Amino acid sequence: MNKNLKSLYHIAQKQSRIIIGLMSGTSLDGLDVALCEISGSGENTEVRLVQFDTVDYSEDIKTEIRNIFAKQTIDFQKLVLLNEWIGVLHANIVLECLKRWNISSHKVDLVASHGQTVLHAPKILHQQEKFPNATLQIGDGDHIAVKTGIITISDFRQKHLAAGGEGAPLAVYGDYFIFGKKGENRIMLNMGGIANFTYLPSSMNPEEVFVTDTGAGNTLIDAFTRLHFPEKAYDKDALIAKQGTVNQPLLNVLKSDEFFQKPFPKTTGPELFNIKYVRKAQSESNTENILIHDLLATLTRFSAETIVEAINYATKNTKYGLENFTVYMSGGGAHNPLLVSWLKELLPCNFSKTDVLGISGDAKEAVLFAILANETVSGGDSNFGLRKGIPSVSMGKISFPN
């Protein structure tokens, strides 16, 4: 037997595994690195977050990614070069974190790498009949494995596509395994660049689990903050938006896109929700000259209302009233006090952060990919039924160090 297969077989047989989860989202702010100790699998998964750090991307890294990110026309050579470059970059970040944490790479069983999304193209967005749902994450797993010396599992979204999903959201699997609780209706709301949520019923019946993107999370707020205030990466504490007033005509047009009439579950990305999207809405609502404070207030309200409307729609046929749900927030949007206050105003739910459940909201997505890697080697038996959007599959491609 190949020595790498022997090593993988040994890892799969262990009672617990040390797995590093890596996540870089559409906000392009940096790489989340979560060192996890994971035992069990499926509904019996137990996770302990041992170490976590977010390593910020330099402006050079952000610029290189934005040159190809969510664009229909790019320099193809740059895409190819960045695939390898980001793989090496992420590998070096892993090694730097391990050194800082005083942990030998030999003690790590697996790296679970999400990669960097550069284009998300579900059929509801590309609308080309002969082509299937598609998505592309770069940051080659072989480069991470060879550079770190650790077996790496990557490219998780392709199996989801192949099994009939849209490649996102993938949070549902880890959400169900570690956050589901019998007797409590939970909504795991992640507000990254794009917002999504997982509905976890108190019955813990996997066939009742629901997951979907809702639309923009922080992506539009961040984009216009950077455009008008180049020294700011985002509207910290909503200090700019709080000075503004929501422009209702603009909000109405922003919410009129056909995406919001598409059936659930569905996914989207900055390919739709971008500066062009907002400029078009401003033109249609004659609001091109509104103050940036009012624009950011309106974009924040846009995120809040579309999240709330999606949650209302997804839960309306359940036997539980929304007052019997607890919303656990994560992602950058959980730190936006204006966005959070509007969610609380519009939803009669209890609100908290995933931190109270033992996993930092900032670390959550990286942890969830570590859980997917754990399923790849030791699980894969959980059945979510045959519904669209949540195929019962084991995800990820395996890269050996040599």
C-alpha positions in Angstrom: 0.0 0.0 0.0 1.2 3.5 -0.8 2.7 5.1 2.3 0.3 8.1 2.0 -2.7 5.8 1.9 -1.4 4.0 5.0 -1.0 7.4 6.7 -4.6 8.4 5.7 -5.9 5.0 6.8 -4.2 5.5 10.2 -5.7 9.1 10.5 -9.2 7.8 9.7 -8.9 5.1 12.5 -7.9 7.6 15.2 -10.3 8.4 18.0 -9.6 12.1 17.5 -7.9 14.1 14.8 -6.0 17.5 14.7 -7.3 19.4 11.7 -6.5 22.9 10.5 -9.4 24.6 8.8 -8.7 27.4 6.4 -11.2 30.0 5.1 -10.9 33.1 3.0 -14.2 34.6 2.1 -15.5 37.0 -0.5 -14.6 40.0 1.7 -10.9 39.2 0.9 -9.8 40.5 4.3 -7.5 37.6 5.2 -7.2 33.9 5.9 -8.9 32.4 8.9 -6.9 29.6 10.5 -8.6 27.3 13.0 -6.7 24.5 14.7 -9.3 22.0 15.8 -9.4 18.7 17.7 -12.2 16.7 16.3 -13.6 13.3 17.4 -16.5 11.3 16.1 -18.3 12.0 12.9 -21.7 13.0 11.6 -24.2 13.8 14.4 -21.7 12.5 16.9 -19.0 15.0 16.0 -17.3 16.8 18.8 -15.0 19.8 18.2 -12.6 21.7 20.4 -11.2 24.9 19.0 -7.5 24.8 20.1 -6.2 27.9 18.4 -7.5 30.5 16.0 -6.1 33.5 14.1 -7.1 35.6 11.2 -4.0 36.6 9.2 -4.8 39.8 7.3 -4.0 40.0 3.6 -1.7 42.8 2.6 -3.0 45.4 0.1 -0.9 43.7 -2.6 -2.6 40.3 -2.0 -6.1 42.0 -2.1 -5.2 43.8 -5.3 -4.0 40.6 -7.0 -7.2 38.8 -6.1 -9.5 41.7 -7.1 -7.9 41.7 -10.5 -9.8 38.4 -11.3 -12.4 38.3 -8.6 -16.1 38.0 -9.7 -15.3 39.3 -13.2 -16.5 37.9 -16.5 -13.4 39.1 -18.4 -10.0 38.6 -16.8 -6.3 38.0 -17.7 -6.4 34.1 -17.9 -2.7 33.8 -17.2 -3.2 35.8 -13.9 -5.8 33.3 -12.9 -3.5 30.4 -13.5 -0.6 32.1 -11.7 -2.7 33.0 -8.7 -4.0 29.4 -8.3 -0.5 28.3 -7.4 0.5 31.5 -5.7 -2.4 31.5 -3.2 -1.7 27.8 -2.5 1.8 28.6 -1.5 0.6 31.7 0.4 -1.9 29.7 2.5 0.7 27.0 3.2 3.2 29.6 4.5 0.5 31.2 6.7 -0.2 27.7 8.1 3.5 27.2 8.9 3.7 30.7 10.4 0.7 30.0 12.7 2.1 26.7 13.8 5.4 28.3 14.7 3.6 31.0 16.6 1.5 28.4 18.5 4.6 26.3 19.1 3.0 23.3 17.5 4.9 20.9 15.2 3.4 20.2 11.8 3.9 16.5 12.5 1.1 16.8 15.1 -1.4 17.9 12.6 -3.4 15.2 10.8 -5.0 17.2 8.0 -5.4 20.7 6.5 -8.9 21.5 5.3 -8.6 24.3 2.7 -11.6 26.1 1.3 -9.4 28.1 -1.1 -10.3 31.6 -2.5 -13.5 31.9 -4.4 -12.9 33.8 -7.6 -16.3 33.2 -9.3 -19.6 31.7 -8.2 -21.9 30.9 -11.1 -25.1 29.0 -10.1 -27.5 28.5 -13.0 -29.9 31.1 -11.5 -27.1 33.7 -12.2 -25.5 32.6 -15.4 -28.8 31.5 -17.0 -27.2 29.5 -19.7 -29.3 26.4 -20.2 -26.7 24.0 -21.5 -24.3 24.7 -18.6 -24.6 23.4 -15.0 -24.2 25.2 -11.7 -20.5 26.1 -11.3 -18.0 27.7 -8.9 -14.3 28.1 -8.8 -12.0 28.3 -5.8 -8.2 28.7 -6.3 -5.3 28.0 -4.1 -4.0 24.6 -5.1 -4.2 21.8 -2.5 -1.1 20.0 -3.7 1.0 23.1 -3.1 -0.3 23.3 0.5 0.3 19.6 1.1 3.9 19.7 -0.3 4.8 22.9 1.4 3.4 22.0 4.9 4.1 18.3 4.7 0.4 17.7 5.8 -2.3 15.8 3.9 -4.6 18.5 2.5 -8.3 18.2 1.6 -9.5 21.0 -0.6 -12.0 21.9 -3.4 -15.0 20.9 -1.3 -17.6 22.6 -3.4 -17.2 20.6 -6.5 -18.7 17.4 -5.1 -21.7 19.4 -3.9 -22.2 20.6 -7.5 -21.7 17.1 -8.9 -24.4 15.8 -6.6 -27.0 18.3 -7.7 -26.3 21.3 -5.3 -25.2 24.8 -6.2 -21.8 24.5 -4.4 -23.1 26.6 -1.5 -23.9 27.2 1.3 -21.9 24.3 2.8 -22.3 25.5 6.4 -25.4 23.3 6.8 -23.3 20.1 7.4 -21.2 21.4 10.2 -24.1 23.5 11.6 -26.2 20.4 11.9 -23.4 18.2 13.3 -22.2 20.5 16.1 -24.9 23.2 16.6 -28.1 21.2 16.2 -29.9 20.7 19.5 -33.0 18.6 20.2 -35.8 20.7 21.7 -34.5 24.0 20.4 -35.2 25.7 17.0 -32.0 27.4 15.9 -31.1 29.6 13.0 -27.4 29.8 12.3 -27.0 33.1 10.5 -23.7 33.9 8.9 -23.2 37.4 7.7 -20.1 37.5 5.6 -19.8 39.2 2.2 -23.0 37.2 1.3 -25.5 36.3 4.1 -26.8 32.8 4.6 -28.5 30.8 7.2 -29.2 27.2 8.3 -32.5 26.3 9.9 -32.0 23.6 12.5 -35.3 22.2 13.7 -35.9 21.2 17.3 -36.8 17.7 16.0 -33.2 17.3 14.7 -34.7 15.6 11.7 -32.1 16.2 8.9 -34.8 16.2 6.2 -36.3 19.3 7.8 -33.0 21.2 7.8 -33.0 24.2 5.5 -30.1 26.3 4.2 -29.9 29.2 1.7 -28.1 32.4 0.8 -30.3 35.4 1.4 -28.4 38.0 -0.6 -25.9 40.7 0.3 -24.3 40.6 3.7 -21.4 43.0 4.0 -20.2 43.0 0.4 -22.0 46.2 -0.8 -21.4 48.1 2.5 -17.7 47.2 2.3 -17.4 48.1 -1.4 -18.9 51.6 -1.1 -16.9 52.3 2.1 -13.7 51.5 0.3 -14.8 53.5 -2.7 -15.5 56.7 -0.7 -13.0 56.2 2.2 -10.0 54.3 0.7 -8.3 54.2 4.1 -11.1 52.1 5.5 -11.7 48.4 4.7 -15.2 48.5 6.1 -17.7 50.7 8.0 -16.4 49.9 11.5 -19.2 49.8 14.0 -21.5 51.3 11.3 -20.2 54.7 12.3 -20.8 56.1 8.8 -24.1 54.5 8.2 -25.4 55.6 11.6 -25.1 59.2 10.4 -27.4 58.6 7.5 -31.0 58.0 6.7 -32.5 55.1 4.8 -33.6 56.2 1.3 -36.8 54.3 0.7 -37.0 54.7 -3.1 -33.5 53.3 -3.5 -34.2 50.5 -1.1 -37.3 49.5 -3.0 -35.4 49.2 -6.3 -32.5 47.3 -4.6 -35.0 44.7 -3.4 -36.8 44.4 -6.8 -34.2 42.2 -8.4 -35.5 38.8 -9.7 -33.1 37.0 -7.4 -35.4 37.7 -4.5 -38.3 36.0 -6.3 -36.3 32.8 -7.1 -37.3 29.7 -5.1 -35.3 28.6 -2.1 -32.7 27.2 -1.6 -30.5 29.5 -3.8 -27.0 30.9 -3.8 -25.4 34.1 -5.0 -22.3 36.2 -4.8 -20.6 39.5 -5.6 -21.1 38.6 -9.3 -24.6 40.0 -8.8 -24.3 42.2 -5.7 -21.6 44.7 -6.6 -21.1 48.4 -7.3 -22.8 48.1 -10.7 -25.9 46.6 -9.1 -26.2 49.6 -6.8 -25.4 52.2 -9.5 -28.2 50.7 -11.7 -30.7 50.9 -8.7 -29.6 54.5 -8.1 -30.3 55.4 -11.7 -33.7 53.8 -11.6 -34.7 55.5 -8.4 -33.1 58.9 -9.3 -30.8 58.8 -6.2 -27.4 59.1 -7.8 -26.6 62.2 -5.7 -27.5 61.0 -2.2 -24.9 61.4 0.5 -22.6 58.4 1.2 -23.9 58.3 4.8 -27.5 57.8 3.4 -26.2 55.3 0.9 -24.5 53.1 3.5 -27.5 53.3 5.8 -29.7 52.1 2.9 -27.3 49.3 2.0 -27.2 48.2 5.6 -31.0 48.2 5.7 -31.1 46.3 2.4 -29.0 43.5 4.0 -31.2 43.5 7.1 -34.5 43.3 5.3 -33.5 40.7 2.8 -32.2 38.5 5.6 -35.4 38.9 7.6 -37.6 38.2 4.6 -35.7 35.1 3.7 -36.0 33.8 7.3 -39.7 34.6 7.4 -40.3 32.8 4.2 -38.2 29.7 5.1 -39.9 29.3 8.5 -43.5 30.2 7.7 -44.6 26.6 7.1 -43.1 25.3 10.3 -45.3 24.5 13.3 -43.3 26.9 15.5 -43.7 30.6 15.7 -40.6 32.8 15.2 -40.6 33.7 18.9 -39.6 30.1 19.5 -36.4 30.4 17.4 -33.0 31.5 18.5 -30.8 33.2 15.9 -27.0 32.6 16.4 -25.0 35.1 14.5 -21.5 34.8 13.0 -19.4 36.6 10.4 -18.4 40.2 10.1 -22.0 41.4 10.0 -22.4 40.2 13.6 -20.1 43.0 14.6 -22.2 45.7 12.8 -24.4 47.2 15.5 -26.8 48.9 13.1 -27.4 45.7 11.1 -27.9 43.7 14.2 -30.3 46.3 15.8 -32.4 46.2 12.7 -32.5 42.4 12.6 -33.7 42.4 16.2 -36.3 45.1 15.4 -37.7 43.1 12.5 -37.6 39.5 13.9 -39.3 38.4 17.1 -36.6 35.8 17.8 -34.0 35.5 20.5 -30.5 36.6 19.4 -27.1 35.5 20.4 -23.7 34.8 18.9 -22.2 31.4 18.1 -19.5 32.2 20.7 -21.9 31.1 23.5 -22.0 27.7 21.9 -18.3 27.3 22.2 -17.2 28.4 18.7 -16.2 32.0 18.0 -18.3 33.5 15.2 -15.1 34.7 13.5 -13.7 31.2 13.5 -16.9 29.4 12.6 -16.5 29.0 8.9 -12.9 27.7 9.1 -14.1 25.2 11.8 -16.9 24.0 9.5 -14.4 23.2 6.8 -12.3 21.2 9.3 -15.5 19.3 10.0 -16.0 18.6 6.3 -12.5 17.2 6.1 -13.2 15.0 9.1 -16.2 13.7 7.3 -14.2 12.9 4.2 -11.9 10.6 6.1 -14.1 9.1 8.8 -17.7 9.9 8.2 -20.0 10.3 5.2 -22.9 8.3 6.6 -25.3 11.1 7.4 -28.4 11.3 5.2 -30.0 14.6 4.4 -32.6 13.1 2.1 -32.9 13.8 -1.6 -33.9 17.5 -1.5 -32.3 20.1 -3.8 -29.4 22.0 -2.2 -28.4 19.5 0.5 -27.0 16.4 -1.1 -25.9 13.6 1.2 -22.3 13.5 0.1 -18.7 13.4 1.3 -16.7 16.3 -0.1 -13.2 17.3 -0.9 -10.2 16.2 -2.9 -7.2 14.7 -1.1 -3.6 15.9 -1.8 -0.6 14.0 -0.4 2.6 15.7 0.7 4.8 13.7 -1.7 
